[in-house]
Amino acid sequence: MESDSKQLCRICQYENRPQNNFCTRCGTSLNASNEGEPRLVYVGNDGNENFSLTRRENRIGRDLSNEIVIHDAQISKRHAVIIRDGDHYFIEDTGSKNGIFVDGKRIQDRKIIENGCLLKLGSTFLKFESA
């Protein structure tokens, strides 16, 4: 019965604890996007790595406690947060060292993001796709 609450990794089929954001065995994101959900997609990747934005607040950073963990030395442990407010999504810097760029411009305050916005955190590029 306990295995019903576990998350199954789509790559290695390992059963992970429900609170895990990444597979314990292979490191694959367990928050991979479902079609039709707002998400972040790695730019320059083969498209297999993307992150659903299913929570009201989706934290991004290197620390494993974030909903979206990115392994990039230029990204802070707690770099940013994407916030859903009704039908709108915003990105906010949470005190990162290297900042956030939206469509090539560094942001200082909370910024609305729309479908197709290109986000740069550290040396990582992500595209926001809305439903």
DRENPA-3360 file (N, C-alpha, C; in nm, 2 decimals, always signed):
BEGIN
1 = MESDSKQL = +0.08/-0.12/+0.00/+0.00/+0.00/+0.00/+0.08/+0.13/+0.00 ~ +0.20/+0.12/+0.07/+0.28/+0.24/+0.08/+0.33/+0.28/-0.06 ~ +0.36/+0.19/-0.15/+0.41/+0.22/-0.28/+0.32/+0.30/-0.36 ~ +0.19/+0.30/-0.33/+0.09/+0.38/-0.40/+0.12/+0.53/-0.39 ~ +0.18/+0.58/-0.28/+0.21/+0.72/-0.26/+0.34/+0.76/-0.32 ~ +0.42/+0.66/-0.37/+0.56/+0.69/-0.42/+0.55/+0.74/-0.56 ~ +0.65/+0.82/-0.60/+0.66/+0.87/-0.74/+0.75/+0.78/-0.82 ~ +0.70/+0.74/-0.93/+0.78/+0.65/-1.02/+0.86/+0.73/-1.12;
9 = CRICQYEN = +0.99/+0.71/-1.13/+1.08/+0.78/-1.22/+1.05/+0.74/-1.36 ~ +1.03/+0.83/-1.45/+1.00/+0.80/-1.59/+1.12/+0.74/-1.67 ~ +1.24/+0.76/-1.62/+1.36/+0.71/-1.68/+1.40/+0.57/-1.63 ~ +1.42/+0.56/-1.50/+1.47/+0.43/-1.45/+1.37/+0.35/-1.37 ~ +1.25/+0.40/-1.36/+1.14/+0.33/-1.30/+1.15/+0.31/-1.15 ~ +1.25/+0.38/-1.08/+1.27/+0.37/-0.94/+1.15/+0.44/-0.87 ~ +1.11/+0.38/-0.76/+1.00/+0.44/-0.67/+1.07/+0.53/-0.57 ~ +1.03/+0.66/-0.58/+1.08/+0.76/-0.50/+0.98/+0.81/-0.39;
17 = RPQNNFCT = +1.03/+0.87/-0.29/+0.94/+0.93/-0.19/+0.86/+1.04/-0.25 ~ +0.73/+1.06/-0.20/+0.65/+1.17/-0.26/+0.70/+1.31/-0.25 ~ +0.78/+1.34/-0.15/+0.84/+1.47/-0.14/+0.96/+1.50/-0.22 ~ +1.02/+1.39/-0.29/+1.14/+1.41/-0.37/+1.10/+1.49/-0.50 ~ +1.19/+1.58/-0.53/+1.18/+1.66/-0.66/+1.26/+1.59/-0.77 ~ +1.36/+1.50/-0.73/+1.45/+1.43/-0.83/+1.46/+1.29/-0.79 ~ +1.48/+1.20/-0.89/+1.50/+1.06/-0.86/+1.62/+1.04/-0.78 ~ +1.61/+0.96/-0.68/+1.72/+0.92/-0.59/+1.82/+0.84/-0.66;
25 = RCGTSLNA = +1.78/+0.76/-0.76/+1.87/+0.67/-0.83/+1.94/+0.74/-0.94 ~ +1.87/+0.81/-1.03/+1.93/+0.86/-1.15/+1.94/+1.02/-1.16 ~ +1.87/+1.08/-1.07/+1.87/+1.23/-1.07/+1.77/+1.30/-1.16 ~ +1.69/+1.23/-1.24/+1.59/+1.29/-1.33/+1.49/+1.36/-1.25 ~ +1.44/+1.48/-1.31/+1.34/+1.56/-1.24/+1.21/+1.47/-1.23 ~ +1.15/+1.47/-1.12/+1.02/+1.41/-1.10/+0.91/+1.50/-1.12 ~ +0.94/+1.63/-1.15/+0.84/+1.73/-1.18/+0.83/+1.76/-1.33 ~ +0.86/+1.66/-1.41/+0.85/+1.67/-1.55/+0.71/+1.71/-1.60;
33 = SNEGEPRL = +0.71/+1.80/-1.69/+0.58/+1.86/-1.73/+0.49/+1.76/-1.80 ~ +0.36/+1.78/-1.78/+0.25/+1.71/-1.85/+0.21/+1.81/-1.96 ~ +0.16/+1.76/-2.07/+0.11/+1.85/-2.17/+0.00/+1.94/-2.12 ~ +0.00/+2.07/-2.16/-0.10/+2.16/-2.12/-0.08/+2.24/-2.00 ~ +0.02/+2.20/-1.92/+0.05/+2.27/-1.80/+0.16/+2.37/-1.83 ~ +0.16/+2.49/-1.76/+0.27/+2.58/-1.77/+0.40/+2.52/-1.73 ~ +0.51/+2.55/-1.79/+0.63/+2.48/-1.76/+0.75/+2.57/-1.81 ~ +0.87/+2.53/-1.76/+0.99/+2.58/-1.80/+1.06/+2.47/-1.88;
41 = VYVGNDGN = +1.12/+2.51/-1.99/+1.19/+2.41/-2.08/+1.33/+2.46/-2.10 ~ +1.43/+2.37/-2.08/+1.57/+2.40/-2.10/+1.58/+2.44/-2.25 ~ +1.66/+2.55/-2.28/+1.69/+2.58/-2.42/+1.82/+2.52/-2.45 ~ +1.83/+2.46/-2.57/+1.95/+2.39/-2.61/+1.96/+2.25/-2.57 ~ +1.86/+2.20/-2.49/+1.85/+2.07/-2.45/+1.77/+1.99/-2.56 ~ +1.76/+1.86/-2.55/+1.69/+1.78/-2.64/+1.54/+1.79/-2.61 ~ +1.50/+1.87/-2.52/+1.35/+1.89/-2.49/+1.30/+1.79/-2.39 ~ +1.38/+1.70/-2.34/+1.33/+1.60/-2.24/+1.32/+1.66/-2.10;
49 = ENFSLTRR = +1.40/+1.76/-2.08/+1.41/+1.81/-1.94/+1.32/+1.94/-1.94 ~ +1.21/+1.93/-1.87/+1.13/+2.05/-1.85/+1.06/+2.03/-1.71 ~ +1.01/+2.14/-1.66/+0.96/+2.15/-1.53/+0.82/+2.20/-1.53 ~ +0.72/+2.13/-1.48/+0.58/+2.18/-1.46/+0.58/+2.28/-1.35 ~ +0.50/+2.38/-1.37/+0.48/+2.48/-1.27/+0.34/+2.46/-1.21 ~ +0.33/+2.36/-1.12/+0.20/+2.31/-1.07/+0.17/+2.38/-0.94 ~ +0.27/+2.44/-0.87/+0.25/+2.50/-0.74/+0.23/+2.65/-0.76 ~ +0.17/+2.71/-0.65/+0.16/+2.85/-0.65/+0.29/+2.92/-0.66;
57 = ENRIGRDL = +0.39/+2.87/-0.58/+0.53/+2.92/-0.58/+0.62/+2.80/-0.61 ~ +0.70/+2.82/-0.72/+0.80/+2.72/-0.76/+0.94/+2.78/-0.75 ~ +1.01/+2.73/-0.65/+1.14/+2.78/-0.62/+1.25/+2.72/-0.71 ~ +1.34/+2.80/-0.75/+1.45/+2.76/-0.84/+1.58/+2.78/-0.78 ~ +1.67/+2.68/-0.79/+1.81/+2.70/-0.74/+1.89/+2.57/-0.74 ~ +2.01/+2.57/-0.68/+2.09/+2.45/-0.68/+2.05/+2.36/-0.56 ~ +1.99/+2.42/-0.46/+1.96/+2.34/-0.34/+1.85/+2.24/-0.37 ~ +1.86/+2.12/-0.31/+1.77/+2.01/-0.34/+1.63/+2.03/-0.28;
65 = SNEIVIHD = +1.61/+2.13/-0.19/+1.48/+2.16/-0.14/+1.40/+2.24/-0.23 ~ +1.45/+2.30/-0.34/+1.38/+2.37/-0.44/+1.29/+2.28/-0.52 ~ +1.18/+2.33/-0.58/+1.09/+2.25/-0.67/+1.17/+2.23/-0.80 ~ +1.25/+2.33/-0.84/+1.32/+2.31/-0.96/+1.47/+2.33/-0.93 ~ +1.54/+2.22/-0.94/+1.69/+2.22/-0.91/+1.77/+2.22/-1.04 ~ +1.86/+2.32/-1.05/+1.94/+2.33/-1.17/+2.09/+2.32/-1.12 ~ +2.16/+2.23/-1.18/+2.30/+2.21/-1.15/+2.38/+2.30/-1.23 ~ +2.40/+2.42/-1.19/+2.48/+2.52/-1.26/+2.55/+2.60/-1.15;
73 = AQISKRHA = +2.68/+2.60/-1.15/+2.76/+2.67/-1.05/+2.73/+2.82/-1.04 ~ +2.68/+2.88/-1.14/+2.65/+3.02/-1.14/+2.51/+3.05/-1.09 ~ +2.44/+2.95/-1.05/+2.30/+2.97/-0.99/+2.31/+2.95/-0.84 ~ +2.25/+3.04/-0.77/+2.25/+3.04/-0.62/+2.17/+2.92/-0.57 ~ +2.19/+2.89/-0.44/+2.12/+2.78/-0.38/+1.97/+2.80/-0.39 ~ +1.93/+2.93/-0.36/+1.79/+2.97/-0.37/+1.79/+3.10/-0.46 ~ +1.78/+3.08/-0.59/+1.81/+3.18/-0.69/+1.68/+3.26/-0.72 ~ +1.57/+3.20/-0.74/+1.45/+3.27/-0.79/+1.32/+3.19/-0.75;
81 = VIIRDGDH = +1.21/+3.26/-0.77/+1.08/+3.19/-0.75/+0.99/+3.23/-0.86 ~ +0.91/+3.14/-0.91/+0.81/+3.17/-1.01/+0.68/+3.16/-0.93 ~ +0.60/+3.27/-0.94/+0.47/+3.28/-0.86/+0.35/+3.28/-0.96 ~ +0.25/+3.20/-0.93/+0.13/+3.21/-1.00/+0.03/+3.29/-0.93 ~ -0.02/+3.39/-0.99/-0.13/+3.48/-0.93/-0.24/+3.48/-1.03 ~ -0.34/+3.40/-1.01/-0.45/+3.39/-1.10/-0.40/+3.32/-1.23 ~ -0.42/+3.39/-1.34/-0.38/+3.34/-1.47/-0.24/+3.39/-1.51 ~ -0.18/+3.47/-1.42/-0.05/+3.53/-1.45/+0.06/+3.46/-1.37;
89 = YFIEDTGS = +0.18/+3.46/-1.44/+0.30/+3.41/-1.37/+0.41/+3.52/-1.36 ~ +0.48/+3.52/-1.25/+0.58/+3.62/-1.22/+0.71/+3.55/-1.18 ~ +0.82/+3.61/-1.21/+0.95/+3.56/-1.16/+1.01/+3.67/-1.07 ~ +1.07/+3.62/-0.97/+1.13/+3.72/-0.87/+1.26/+3.66/-0.82 ~ +1.36/+3.75/-0.82/+1.49/+3.71/-0.77/+1.48/+3.70/-0.61 ~ +1.54/+3.59/-0.56/+1.54/+3.57/-0.41/+1.67/+3.60/-0.35 ~ +1.74/+3.70/-0.40/+1.87/+3.73/-0.35/+1.99/+3.66/-0.41 ~ +1.97/+3.63/-0.54/+2.08/+3.56/-0.61/+2.20/+3.65/-0.63;
97 = KNGIFVDG = +2.32/+3.59/-0.65/+2.44/+3.66/-0.67/+2.45/+3.71/-0.82 ~ +2.41/+3.63/-0.91/+2.42/+3.67/-1.06/+2.29/+3.72/-1.12 ~ +2.19/+3.73/-1.05/+2.06/+3.79/-1.11/+1.99/+3.70/-1.20 ~ +1.88/+3.76/-1.26/+1.79/+3.70/-1.35/+1.77/+3.79/-1.47 ~ +1.77/+3.73/-1.59/+1.75/+3.81/-1.71/+1.62/+3.75/-1.78 ~ +1.53/+3.84/-1.81/+1.41/+3.80/-1.89/+1.42/+3.87/-2.02 ~ +1.42/+3.79/-2.13/+1.43/+3.84/-2.26/+1.55/+3.93/-2.28 ~ +1.66/+3.90/-2.21/+1.79/+3.97/-2.23/+1.80/+4.09/-2.14;
105 = KRIQDRKI = +1.70/+4.12/-2.05/+1.71/+4.24/-1.96/+1.71/+4.19/-1.82 ~ +1.81/+4.24/-1.74/+1.82/+4.20/-1.60/+1.70/+4.27/-1.53 ~ +1.64/+4.19/-1.44/+1.53/+4.24/-1.36/+1.57/+4.27/-1.22 ~ +1.51/+4.37/-1.16/+1.54/+4.41/-1.03/+1.42/+4.37/-0.93 ~ +1.30/+4.38/-0.99/+1.18/+4.35/-0.91/+1.10/+4.23/-0.97 ~ +0.99/+4.20/-0.91/+0.90/+4.09/-0.96/+0.87/+4.13/-1.11 ~ +0.87/+4.03/-1.20/+0.84/+4.06/-1.34/+0.75/+3.96/-1.39 ~ +0.64/+4.01/-1.46/+0.55/+3.91/-1.52/+0.62/+3.84/-1.64;
113 = IENGCLLK = +0.59/+3.71/-1.65/+0.64/+3.64/-1.77/+0.53/+3.58/-1.85 ~ +0.54/+3.58/-1.98/+0.44/+3.54/-2.07/+0.49/+3.42/-2.15 ~ +0.41/+3.36/-2.23/+0.44/+3.25/-2.31/+0.56/+3.29/-2.41 ~ +0.66/+3.21/-2.40/+0.78/+3.23/-2.49/+0.89/+3.31/-2.43 ~ +0.87/+3.37/-2.31/+0.97/+3.45/-2.25/+1.10/+3.36/-2.22 ~ +1.22/+3.42/-2.25/+1.34/+3.35/-2.23/+1.40/+3.40/-2.10 ~ +1.43/+3.31/-2.01/+1.48/+3.34/-1.88/+1.63/+3.29/-1.88 ~ +1.72/+3.37/-1.82/+1.86/+3.33/-1.80/+1.89/+3.34/-1.65;
121 = LGSTFLKF = +1.93/+3.23/-1.60/+1.97/+3.22/-1.46/+2.11/+3.15/-1.46 ~ +2.21/+3.23/-1.41/+2.34/+3.17/-1.42/+2.38/+3.16/-1.57 ~ +2.42/+3.04/-1.61/+2.45/+3.02/-1.75/+2.34/+2.93/-1.81 ~ +2.23/+2.92/-1.75/+2.12/+2.83/-1.79/+2.01/+2.92/-1.85 ~ +1.96/+2.87/-1.97/+1.85/+2.94/-2.04/+1.73/+2.85/-2.03 ~ +1.62/+2.91/-1.99/+1.49/+2.84/-1.98/+1.38/+2.92/-2.06 ~ +1.30/+2.85/-2.12/+1.18/+2.92/-2.19/+1.06/+2.89/-2.11 ~ +0.98/+2.99/-2.09/+0.85/+2.97/-2.02/+0.74/+2.94/-2.13;
129 = ESA = +0.67/+2.83/-2.10/+0.56/+2.80/-2.19/+0.43/+2.79/-2.11 ~ +0.34/+2.87/-2.15/+0.21/+2.87/-2.07/+0.11/+2.77/-2.14 ~ +0.01/+2.73/-2.07/-0.09/+2.63/-2.12/-0.17/+2.69/-2.23;
% end
